[in-house]
Amino acid sequence: MIIKRTLAAATLVTLANTVSSAELPSGDPISARIFLELHSIQKLSADIRPLVSAPGEAFRVIDGDFLALGNLRIRLVGIDAPDSAQRCNTPDGSSWDCSAQSSDRARDVIHMAERVECFTSENGNHGLYVASCQADGSDVGALLVGEGLAWPEQDEGYYLAESNVAQTEGLGIWQAYTQPPWEWRIEQN
């Protein structure tokens, strides 16, 4: 939802900026209403700023779906990466350290980026935010899911297309059945 809201706001701002009151047909109340609505939306969307925007090397990657910048903690929206002690299965029955690979890939993407921006529409709870983060304009969550290094969150519905491609191609976590983290965590407790 956060991603869709951000894209919608950006689109509406662009539309509002392309229309000026001089371009409105005189005596056309519908065009005037549309113009006023677009400018109202533009004012609202001007408040949409990144939660954080910083060079990638400033971030700490805790694991594949969890970042930190100073006291700010950010959980990537819409994905669930393997937990730190979790291993993933291979077709031959062995396992691999998918958690480390997910974390390493997130670290590479974040640290190589000149600029990382994280967006959220929620207030953080004690410095913890759920956010969509972009590394030089690329969605980090989409990248991890698309490479088979994270599951899309079961209840959110984000990144299903990326997940379907990774699953079809047997990438990463999709090489062989691996228990998703939300089930794995229940078993560990």
N, C-alpha and C positions, 0 to 999 in steps of 0.2 A: 504494500500500500504506500509506503514511504517513497519508493522508487516511482510509482505511478503519479503520486502527488507532485513530486519534484519535476518530472517531465511535463506534466500538465501545466504547472505554473510557468515553467520556462517557455512553453509554447504560447501561452496566453500573454506573457510579457512581450514576446516577439510580435504577436498580433497587435497588441496595444501600441507598441512603438511604431508600427508601420502605418497606423491610422492617425490622422490629425483632424482636428475639428474643421479645418478649412476644406478638407476633402468630403465632408458630409454634404449630401444634397440638401439644399434649403427646403424647409417645410416637410422634411421626412422624419416623423417622430420615431419610427422604428430604428432608423440608422442612428438617431441621436441617443436612443436608449441603449443600443448596442455599444456605442462609443463610451457612454458613461459606465456601463457594466465593465467593459474592458479596462477602463482606467481605474475602477474600483479594485478589480482583480490585480492590476499592476501594483497598486499601493500595497495590497496584502502580500503579494509575492515579493515585494522589495524586502519584506521581513524574513524571507527564506534565505538564510545564510548558512554556510557550513557550520556545523558544531565545532569543527576544527579544520584548519587548513595549515599544513606544515610540511617541511621537507620529509621525505620518506625515512631518512636515516634517524629522525628524531623519535620515531615510534619504536616501542618494544613489542615484539610478537610473543604473546604468552603461549598460544597454540593456534591451530589453523583457523579458528573462528573468534579469537579474542586478542585484542590489541590494547596497548596502553600508551599514553602520552602524559608524562608527569603523573599527577594524581587522577587523571581522567582515564576511565576504563571503558572500552568499547567492545561490545559483542556484535559481530556482524549479523545483520538481520537476514532471516530466511535460509540460513544454512546451519548444519550441525556437523562439525568436523569430528573425526575419531578422537576419543578421549586419550589422555596421555599414556595410560597403561594398556590401551586397547590395541590389539593386533588384527590384521585383516587376512583373509584366506586367499590362497592361490588355487588354480585348477588342479595342481598336483597334490593337494592336501597339506602343503606347508603353509607358513604364515610369513607376513612381512610387517615391518614397523610402519604402518600407514599413518599413525599419529605423528611420528617424526617427519615423515615425508610431507604431510599436509602442512605442518608447522614450518618446515624448511622452505616449501614453495611459497607460502604466505610471506615469510620473512624476505625471500628473494624479491618478490613482486613489490612489497612495501618499501624495502630499503633501496631498491634500484630506481624508484620513482623520484622525480624531482619534486613533485607535489602530491600529497595525499589529502583528500578532502572527504570528510565524513558528514553525512546529512541525517538528521533525525527530526521527527515531529513530536517527540516525547520529551518530557522533562526527565533528567537523570535522577535516579534514586541513589543518593549517597555517592555521586560521582560515577555511577554505572549507567551507560547509555546503550540502547540497541540502535544501531545505525547502519546505513548503507555507505560503504566507503569506496572511493574511486582513487586508483593510483594512476596518475597522469591520464585521467579520463576513462580508464578501464575499470569496470565493476569487479572488485576483488572476489566477492561472493560468487558471481557468475563464472569467473575464471576457475576457482577451486572446484565448483560443482562440475563444470564442463570438462575438467581434467580428471574427474573421478577421485578427487581428494576430499570431498565433503558430500554429505547427503543434503538434499533440499529439506527444510524443516517440514515435518509431516502435516502440520495444521495451517501453514502459511500459503502454500501454493506458488511461491516464488521459484524461479529457476527450474521449472519442470522441463522445458525444452532442452536446456543444457544437460539435465540429468538423463533425459531420454537418449540423447546422442551418446553420452559417456557409457550408459548402460548397453546400448546397442553395439558399441565398439569394444566393450569389455575392458574399459579403462579403469585403472586404479582399484577402487573398492568394488567395482563391478566385475572383476576377474572371476570371482567365485562368490557364492553367498557369504556375506559377512553380516553379523548382527548389527543393526543400526545402533548408534550411541544411546539413543533414548531407551532402548530395550536393554542394552549392555549395562547401563547405569543401574537399572532396576535389579538386575541379577547380582551386581556387585554389592548392593546394600543389604 
